[in-house]
Amino acid sequence: MGTGTEDLAVLTLAVALDLAFGELPVRFHPTAWMGRTVAFAVKLTPGNGWTGVVSGGVMAALVAGLWVAAAVFAVRGLHGIHDLAYILVGAVLLKSTFSIRMLHQEAARVRGLLASGDTVNARRGLRSLVSRDPSRLSSEQTAAAAVESVSENMTDSFFGPWLFFAVFGLPGAVAYRAVNTLDSMVGYRGEFEFLGKASARLDDLLNLIPARVTALLLVFASLFLPGQRAAGAWRIMWRDHSLTQSPNAGWAMSGMAGALGVELEKTGHYRLGEGTRPVGSQDITQAIRSMYLVAALGLAIALALAYVRGLIF
C-alpha cells in the first residue's frame, strides 16, 4: 500500500505531473486499458432481464477486482525494487486515475469559442465534457452545460481518486477509476439498462462521501472568490441537490448554481438554482476558478488523511 510518507510524495508528484504535462498518450493510459477490458467483458456477458443484472454485477466485480489485483502486485513489485521506484512509477500510475488539467482545458476551449460567438464549435467542444446531445443547445445552454460539467466532475476527475488513494493507497484509486469507467461505459439506461445497473449503483455508492465533501469544499471556496456568494451556494445546495437523477451529481452542481446566482438546467431532467441572469462564458471562468480552489483544498485533505493512515498502519 505504501507508507504515509511515501504516499505523500506519490500524491504530490502525481498532481505536479498532471498540471505540468496533462494526460498520458492513449496507448499507454491505464484508464484506456480499463475501457478495453470493460468492452471485452461486455461482449461475453448476457445483458437482458435479471440475468443481465446478475451477470452485470459479476462483470463489475471481476473487472474492478482484476485492476485492483494488478495495482496490488504493482505496488509490491515496486517496493521490491526500491522505495524510490514506488514513488516515481506510483506517481505516474496515480496520475492516470485523475485529471485537473484536461478538465480545465476542455472547459476553457468551450469558453473561448462562446466568447468569440462561435456557438456551433462550442457545442462540438462540449461533447468532451457531457454525455447529452449538444447539437441543439443555445449559447446560454452550452455555457450552462460546461459549468455543470466542471462542477460535477470535480468529484470524478480528481477528488474521488485522491480520497480513495489517501485511505486505501494506490489500489484504492485504481478501484475508484475502474468502477467509474464501468459506470461511464455501461451505467446508463437504454442498451445497458440491466447489464449496467450494478456498475451504476456501485459508482453511486463510492461517490456518496466524495460528492458531498466536494460540494462543501465548493461552498467554502465561494467565500474567497470574487463574484461568488457563499450564502447562495449553501442555500441552493441544500434546496436543490436532490433534483438530479443521480444521488450525487446534484450536490456540486446546485452549489455552483447558487454561488454564481444562475440557473443550470438539463431540459426534461432538472433545473437547479435561480436564474437571476443569463449564463455566459464568464461563468465557465468562475467554475474553473472554483475547480482549482476545490482541488487545493481537496489535496490538503487527501495529504492529511494519507499521513494519518501512515501513522496508524
Disulfide bonds with the S-S distance in Angstrom:
none
